[in-house]
């Protein structure tokens, strides 16, 4: 099974930092591991580099806001943004609950324009304040009864805490990670750009983008 060390060794080989059959020094592999995790963390914030969305589910309690993150009201990884959302009406016949969309307010400025933020009614909008270490989710209007909230967010891609951590991503990510790490390592070791390596890294990255691309249907307001 491929490990972080295998990815790093392959990347250093692709970058021309080590030769065939050579073993990198521990100082070099630790340096590369840091850069590997930094690259993965950046990729985790790009929708087209994340291969799926996760459904964060919580019950609306009538609170004005809910914190999300380790130790928050919602125990989940702190997302950078909300991609989409809906709420489920729990009243009624079990198994026939109705879902209604939540529209995303994309900025604090939009949320600030709401005149009566404590108004209770059927929810319609959600605003996400990406504070750190806990983000804050605002549902408006404040739910007037118990609803089940569903928010789609990007999960963090796999990180590699140690060199022995096993690779656990879709197969197409392996070459993409190795080649793009190789490009970064050439920069780190102050080597001149390698046009062929950069080209291969871009092709691999475009494969990931095309695989993950999901374009939602265009929706227009009903009164237009």
PyMOL commands that set and color helices and strands:
alter all, ss='L'
color gray80, all
select helices_A, chain A and resi 4-14+26-43+47-49+108-112+172-188+195-212
alter helices_A, ss='H'
color red, helices_A
select strands_A, chain A and resi 53-59+65-68+84-89+98-105+120-121+125-129+135-140+142-143+147-154
alter strands_A, ss='S'
color yellow, strands_A
deselect
rebuild
show_as cartoon
